[in-house]
Amino acid sequence: MSRALIHLSVVTLLATGTLVWSACSAGDAQTAGRDAAPLTIAVSPVAATEQPIARFIHVTGTLTAEEQADVAAETSGRVVATPVERGTAVAQGAELVKLSPVETEASLKEAEANAAQIEARLAVTAAGGYDVNKVPEVANARANFALATSEFARIETLLAQRVVSQSEYDQRKTQVEASRQQFESAKNAAEQQYQALQASRARVTLARKALADTTVRAPFAGLVAERMVSTGDYVTRGMKVAQVVRITPLRIELTVPEQFVASVNVGQPVSFSVDAFPGRMFEGKVRYVSPALRADQRALTIEAVVPNSDAELKPGMFATAKIEQNRKEPAVLVPAAAVRVVSGTGRVFVVSGDHAEERIVTTGQTVDALVEVVTGLKSGERVATENVPQLVDGVKVR
């Protein structure tokens, strides 16, 4: 045998031995994998419990001011002062806008002078007392009537004694009637003057009000939300000059679906949150329940009062609220750690023997650290609460 053939045989034997060894090694590895113990995950199973829980109505609404007024001028005039700005805190009756008082002051003085003139003519006392018989014209006419009556009585006696003639008697009688008519006319004129005095006093009252209206005041304590005029502007009666709001407390207006109408009453507590303060809950109490549903929404409008002493909440904020219903209903509850949500779907793992079974569940309300399971789980079944993200359906657990 040649040396070349011997070398080729050796190389072939080595290659064959290498393949056989590799195949044996692979087979041993597979056997080892089959013989290795499967993965076991530690869990802390907790039994699902059934207990009555409070039910809540979930609604939305908007915060509004307790009071909001668009304050308007009640008289015309030019603005001479604006002592407030946006956000100024004002007390009830505080000055918002000042108008020029020149014309109204003159009108008041004129009205007061006219009233004083009539009072003097009617002899009205300082206390405002009025006696028609003390009016000078009436007192004079009354005296003339009394004198004519006395003279007529004397003439009447003389006529009986035939001392005076019948014509003189008739003349005196006519004088008595004329003086009586003058007396009645004087009293009537005095009464007319007194009614004119009442009209003059009314004009004085109006003039005083017009003068007071030159100062536009806050109708209630609150904050100035808007000032619409500036110094130098001319305003007319009814023109809005400022907006005042009261935000302590606030109101929240909520819309309740028709099916929950029977569950809402005055005095019920309301909890709500706003986007401006994530994670915080605010409290209120139902003050008003509408007597009728809104036909366009088939929903009931209610209003709750919300304390706002720190003025953190602002009118116009959107609120997500919940109202506790009057009744409690049974529910299946599990620890929140047992529920895993993937792509919006809730899952729990029920511990059955030495393995975990995946369940798709529908969750409901949250009660402290527990979550309501509406469907997919029964009371008494044990669910895993530890290492839940590592679990898969059928995995062994301990």
C-alpha positions as CSV (number, residue, x, y, z in Angstrom):
1,M,0.0,0.0,0.0
2,S,1.3,3.3,-0.9
3,R,2.0,6.1,1.6
4,A,-0.7,8.4,0.0
5,L,-3.5,5.8,0.5
6,I,-2.5,5.3,4.1
7,H,-2.7,9.1,4.7
8,L,-6.2,9.3,3.1
9,S,-7.5,6.4,5.3
10,V,-6.3,8.1,8.5
11,V,-8.0,11.4,7.5
12,T,-11.3,9.6,6.8
13,L,-11.3,7.8,10.1
14,L,-10.7,11.0,12.0
15,A,-13.5,12.8,10.2
16,T,-15.9,9.9,10.9
17,G,-15.0,9.8,14.6
18,T,-15.7,13.6,14.9
19,L,-19.2,13.3,13.4
20,V,-20.0,10.3,15.7
21,W,-18.9,12.3,18.8
22,S,-20.9,15.4,17.8
23,A,-24.0,13.3,17.3
24,C,-23.6,11.7,20.7
25,S,-23.1,15.0,22.4
26,A,-26.3,16.5,20.8
27,G,-28.3,13.5,21.9
28,D,-27.0,13.7,25.4
29,A,-27.9,17.4,25.6
30,Q,-31.5,16.7,24.5
31,T,-31.8,14.0,27.0
32,A,-30.6,16.3,29.7
33,G,-33.1,19.0,28.7
34,R,-36.0,16.5,28.9
35,D,-34.9,15.3,32.3
36,A,-34.5,18.9,33.8
37,A,-37.2,20.1,36.2
38,P,-39.8,22.6,34.7
39,L,-39.8,26.3,35.8
40,T,-41.8,26.9,39.0
41,I,-43.0,30.4,40.0
42,A,-43.7,31.5,43.5
43,V,-47.2,33.0,44.0
44,S,-49.2,34.2,47.0
45,P,-52.8,33.0,46.3
46,V,-55.7,34.9,47.8
47,A,-59.3,33.7,47.7
48,A,-61.8,36.0,45.9
49,T,-64.4,37.2,48.4
50,E,-68.0,38.3,48.0
51,Q,-69.3,41.2,50.0
52,P,-71.7,44.1,49.6
53,I,-70.2,47.3,48.4
54,A,-71.5,50.8,47.8
55,R,-72.4,51.6,44.2
56,F,-71.5,54.9,42.6
57,I,-73.0,56.8,39.7
58,H,-70.2,58.2,37.5
59,V,-71.1,61.5,35.9
60,T,-69.5,64.6,34.5
61,G,-70.1,68.3,34.9
62,T,-68.8,71.8,35.1
63,L,-67.8,74.0,38.0
64,T,-69.7,77.3,38.2
65,A,-69.5,80.4,40.4
66,E,-71.8,80.5,43.5
67,E,-72.8,84.0,42.3
68,Q,-72.0,85.8,39.1
69,A,-73.3,89.3,38.2
70,D,-72.8,91.6,35.2
71,V,-73.0,94.9,37.1
72,A,-74.5,97.7,35.0
73,A,-74.7,101.5,35.4
74,E,-78.1,102.7,36.5
75,T,-77.6,106.2,35.3
76,S,-75.7,107.9,32.5
77,G,-72.5,109.8,33.0
78,R,-68.7,110.0,32.4
79,V,-66.4,107.7,34.2
80,V,-64.1,109.6,36.6
81,A,-62.6,106.7,38.6
82,T,-62.1,103.0,38.4
83,P,-60.6,101.8,41.7
84,V,-60.7,98.1,40.9
85,E,-58.9,95.8,38.5
86,R,-59.3,92.1,37.4
87,G,-58.9,89.8,40.4
88,T,-59.6,92.5,43.0
89,A,-61.3,91.1,46.0
90,V,-64.3,93.3,46.9
91,A,-66.8,93.4,49.8
92,Q,-70.5,93.9,49.3
93,G,-71.1,97.5,48.5
94,A,-67.5,98.3,47.5
95,E,-67.0,100.9,44.8
96,L,-66.4,99.5,41.3
97,V,-66.8,102.5,39.1
98,K,-67.4,106.2,39.8
99,L,-69.3,108.5,37.5
100,S,-69.3,112.3,37.4
101,P,-71.9,113.6,39.9
102,V,-72.1,117.2,38.7
103,E,-75.5,116.9,36.9
104,T,-77.1,114.7,39.5
105,E,-76.1,116.9,42.3
106,A,-77.6,119.9,40.6
107,S,-80.8,118.0,40.0
108,L,-81.0,117.0,43.6
109,K,-80.6,120.6,44.8
110,E,-83.3,121.7,42.5
111,A,-85.7,119.0,43.6
112,E,-85.0,119.8,47.3
113,A,-85.6,123.5,46.7
114,N,-89.0,122.9,45.1
115,A,-90.0,120.6,47.9
116,A,-88.9,123.1,50.5
117,Q,-90.9,125.9,48.8
118,I,-94.1,123.9,48.9
119,E,-93.5,122.9,52.5
120,A,-93.1,126.6,53.5
121,R,-96.3,127.4,51.7
122,L,-98.2,124.7,53.5
123,A,-96.5,125.5,56.9
124,V,-95.1,122.0,57.2
125,T,-93.3,121.6,60.5
126,A,-89.7,120.5,60.9
127,A,-90.9,117.0,61.9
128,G,-92.9,116.8,58.6
129,G,-96.3,117.3,60.2
130,Y,-99.1,118.8,58.1
131,D,-102.4,120.4,59.3
132,V,-104.6,121.9,56.6
133,N,-106.2,124.4,59.0
134,K,-102.7,125.9,59.7
135,V,-102.1,126.7,56.0
136,P,-102.1,130.6,55.9
137,E,-104.6,130.8,53.1
138,V,-106.9,128.3,54.7
139,A,-106.6,130.0,58.1
140,N,-107.5,133.4,56.6
141,A,-110.5,132.0,54.8
142,R,-111.6,130.2,57.9
143,A,-111.4,133.4,59.9
144,N,-113.5,135.3,57.3
145,F,-116.1,132.6,57.3
146,A,-116.3,132.7,61.1
147,L,-116.7,136.4,61.1
148,A,-119.4,136.3,58.4
149,T,-121.2,133.6,60.3
150,S,-121.1,135.7,63.6
151,E,-122.4,138.8,61.8
152,F,-125.2,136.9,60.2
153,A,-126.3,135.5,63.6
154,R,-126.4,139.0,64.9
155,I,-128.4,140.3,61.9
156,E,-130.8,137.4,62.2
157,T,-131.6,138.4,65.8
158,L,-132.1,142.0,64.8
159,L,-134.4,141.0,62.0
160,A,-136.6,139.1,64.5
161,Q,-136.8,142.4,66.4
162,R,-137.5,144.2,63.1
163,V,-134.5,146.5,63.7
164,V,-132.9,145.7,60.2
165,S,-134.5,145.3,56.9
166,Q,-135.0,142.0,55.0
167,S,-132.6,143.2,52.2
168,E,-129.8,143.7,54.7
169,Y,-130.5,140.2,56.1
170,D,-130.3,138.7,52.7
171,Q,-127.0,140.5,52.0
172,R,-125.4,139.1,55.1
173,K,-126.7,135.6,54.3
174,T,-125.0,135.8,50.9
175,Q,-121.8,137.0,52.5
176,V,-121.8,133.9,54.8
177,E,-122.2,131.6,51.8
178,A,-119.5,133.3,49.9
179,S,-117.0,133.1,52.8
180,R,-117.9,129.4,53.3
181,Q,-117.1,128.8,49.6
182,Q,-113.8,130.6,49.9
183,F,-112.9,128.6,53.0
184,E,-113.7,125.3,51.1
185,S,-111.7,126.5,48.1
186,A,-108.7,127.4,50.2
187,K,-108.8,123.9,51.8
188,N,-109.0,122.3,48.4
189,A,-106.1,124.3,47.1
190,A,-104.1,123.4,50.1
191,E,-104.8,119.7,49.5
192,Q,-103.6,120.1,45.9
193,Q,-100.5,121.8,47.1
194,Y,-99.9,118.9,49.6
195,Q,-100.1,116.4,46.7
196,A,-97.7,118.5,44.8
197,L,-95.4,118.3,47.8
198,Q,-95.6,114.5,47.7
199,A,-94.6,114.6,44.0
200,S,-91.7,117.0,44.8
201,R,-90.5,114.6,47.6
202,A,-90.7,111.7,45.1
203,R,-88.5,113.7,42.7
204,V,-86.1,114.4,45.6
205,T,-85.9,110.6,46.2
206,L,-85.2,109.9,42.6
207,A,-82.6,112.6,42.5
208,R,-80.9,111.2,45.5
209,K,-80.9,107.7,44.0
210,A,-79.5,109.1,40.7
211,L,-76.7,110.7,42.8
212,A,-76.0,107.4,44.6
213,D,-76.1,105.6,41.3
214,T,-73.1,107.6,40.1
215,T,-71.1,105.2,42.2
216,V,-71.5,101.6,40.9
217,R,-71.1,99.2,43.8
218,A,-70.5,95.4,44.1
219,P,-73.8,93.6,44.7
220,F,-72.0,91.0,46.9
221,A,-68.6,90.0,48.2
222,G,-66.4,88.3,45.7
223,L,-63.8,88.9,43.0
224,V,-63.8,91.3,40.0
225,A,-63.7,89.0,37.0
226,E,-63.8,91.8,34.4
227,R,-63.9,95.6,34.2
228,M,-65.4,96.8,30.9
229,V,-64.8,100.6,31.2
230,S,-62.0,103.0,31.8
231,T,-61.7,106.5,33.1
232,G,-63.1,109.0,30.5
233,D,-65.6,106.6,29.0
234,Y,-69.2,107.7,28.8
235,V,-71.7,105.1,29.9
236,T,-75.4,105.0,29.5
237,R,-78.1,103.5,31.8
238,G,-78.0,99.7,31.6
239,M,-74.4,99.5,30.2
240,K,-72.3,96.8,31.8
241,V,-69.3,98.2,33.6
242,A,-67.9,95.2,35.6
243,Q,-68.4,91.5,36.3
244,V,-68.2,90.2,39.9
245,V,-68.1,86.5,40.9
246,R,-68.2,84.6,44.1
247,I,-66.2,81.4,44.1
248,T,-66.4,80.5,47.8
249,P,-68.2,78.2,47.7
250,L,-68.6,76.9,44.1
251,R,-71.3,75.0,42.4
252,I,-70.9,71.9,40.3
253,E,-73.7,71.2,37.7
254,L,-73.9,67.5,36.9
255,T,-75.9,65.5,34.4
256,V,-77.4,62.2,35.7
257,P,-78.6,59.5,33.2
258,E,-82.3,58.7,33.4
259,Q,-81.8,55.2,34.9
260,F,-80.2,56.7,38.0
261,V,-82.8,59.3,38.7
262,A,-84.3,57.4,41.7
263,S,-80.9,57.2,43.3
264,V,-80.2,60.9,43.6
265,N,-81.5,63.1,46.5
266,V,-80.7,66.4,48.1
267,G,-78.0,66.1,50.7
268,Q,-76.1,63.2,49.1
269,P,-72.3,63.5,49.0
270,V,-70.5,64.0,45.7
271,S,-66.8,63.2,45.1
272,F,-65.1,64.6,42.0
273,S,-61.7,65.3,40.4
274,V,-60.4,67.8,37.9
275,D,-57.6,67.6,35.5
276,A,-55.8,70.6,37.1
277,F,-55.1,68.5,40.3
278,P,-54.5,64.9,39.2
279,G,-54.8,62.3,42.0
280,R,-56.9,64.6,44.2
281,M,-60.5,64.2,45.1
282,F,-62.8,67.0,46.2
283,E,-66.0,66.8,48.1
284,G,-69.4,68.4,47.7
285,K,-73.1,67.9,48.7
286,V,-76.2,67.8,46.4
287,R,-78.2,71.0,47.0
288,Y,-80.7,70.9,44.0
289,V,-82.3,68.2,42.0
290,S,-84.2,69.3,38.9
291,P,-87.9,68.5,39.0
292,A,-87.8,67.4,35.3
293,L,-85.5,65.7,32.9
294,R,-84.0,67.4,29.9
295,A,-85.9,66.1,26.9
296,D,-82.9,66.5,24.5
297,Q,-80.6,64.3,26.7
298,R,-83.1,62.2,28.7
299,A,-81.0,63.2,31.7
300,L,-81.5,64.9,35.1
301,T,-79.6,68.1,36.1
302,I,-78.4,68.3,39.6
303,E,-76.4,70.9,41.5
304,A,-74.0,70.4,44.4
305,V,-72.2,72.9,46.6
306,V,-68.4,72.6,46.8
307,P,-66.3,74.3,49.6
308,N,-63.5,76.3,48.1
309,S,-61.9,78.2,50.9
310,D,-58.5,78.2,49.3
311,A,-59.9,79.3,45.9
312,E,-58.0,76.5,44.2
313,L,-60.9,75.5,42.1
314,K,-62.0,77.8,39.3
315,P,-65.4,78.3,37.5
316,G,-65.4,76.5,34.2
317,M,-63.3,73.5,35.2
318,F,-64.5,70.2,33.9
319,A,-65.2,67.7,36.6
320,T,-65.5,63.9,36.7
321,A,-67.7,63.0,39.7
322,K,-69.2,60.0,41.4
323,I,-72.3,59.9,43.6
324,E,-72.9,57.1,46.1
325,Q,-76.2,55.3,45.6
326,N,-78.5,54.5,48.5
327,R,-78.2,50.8,48.1
328,K,-75.4,48.3,48.4
329,E,-75.0,45.2,46.2
330,P,-72.8,42.1,46.5
331,A,-69.6,41.9,44.5
332,V,-66.6,39.6,44.0
333,L,-63.5,41.3,45.1
334,V,-59.8,40.5,44.7
335,P,-56.6,42.4,45.6
336,A,-55.6,44.9,43.0
337,A,-52.2,43.2,42.7
338,A,-54.0,40.1,41.2
339,V,-55.3,41.9,38.2
340,R,-53.1,42.5,35.2
341,V,-54.3,44.7,32.4
342,V,-52.8,44.1,28.9
343,S,-54.1,46.2,26.0
344,G,-57.2,47.2,28.0
345,T,-58.1,43.6,28.9
346,G,-58.1,42.5,32.5
347,R,-56.5,39.1,33.4
348,V,-56.1,37.1,36.6
349,F,-54.4,33.8,37.2
350,V,-56.4,31.3,39.2
351,V,-54.2,28.9,41.2
352,S,-55.5,25.3,40.6
353,G,-53.3,22.7,42.3
354,D,-49.7,23.2,41.2
355,H,-50.4,25.3,38.1
356,A,-51.9,28.7,37.2
357,E,-54.9,29.1,34.9
358,E,-55.3,32.4,33.0
359,R,-58.8,34.0,33.1
360,I,-60.1,37.0,31.1
361,V,-62.1,39.2,33.5
362,T,-64.2,42.3,33.5
363,T,-63.4,44.7,36.4
364,G,-65.8,47.1,38.1
365,Q,-65.4,49.5,41.0
366,T,-62.3,49.9,43.1
367,V,-62.8,49.6,46.9
368,D,-59.7,50.6,48.8
369,A,-57.0,48.0,47.8
370,L,-59.5,45.7,46.2
371,V,-61.0,45.5,42.7
372,E,-64.4,44.2,41.8
373,V,-64.5,41.4,39.2
374,V,-67.8,41.5,37.4
375,T,-67.3,38.5,35.1
376,G,-64.7,35.7,34.8
377,L,-64.3,34.7,38.4
378,K,-66.3,33.2,41.2
379,S,-66.2,33.8,44.9
380,G,-63.8,31.4,46.7
381,E,-61.4,30.9,43.7
382,R,-57.8,31.6,44.6
383,V,-55.9,34.1,42.5
384,A,-52.1,34.8,42.3
385,T,-51.0,38.1,43.8
386,E,-47.2,37.7,43.5
387,N,-45.0,37.6,40.3
388,V,-48.2,38.1,38.2
389,P,-46.3,39.6,35.2
390,Q,-44.2,36.5,34.9
391,L,-47.1,34.1,34.9
392,V,-48.5,32.4,31.7
393,D,-51.4,30.0,31.3
394,G,-50.5,26.5,32.6
395,V,-47.2,27.5,34.3
396,K,-46.3,25.6,37.5
397,V,-46.5,27.5,40.7
398,R,-45.7,27.0,44.3
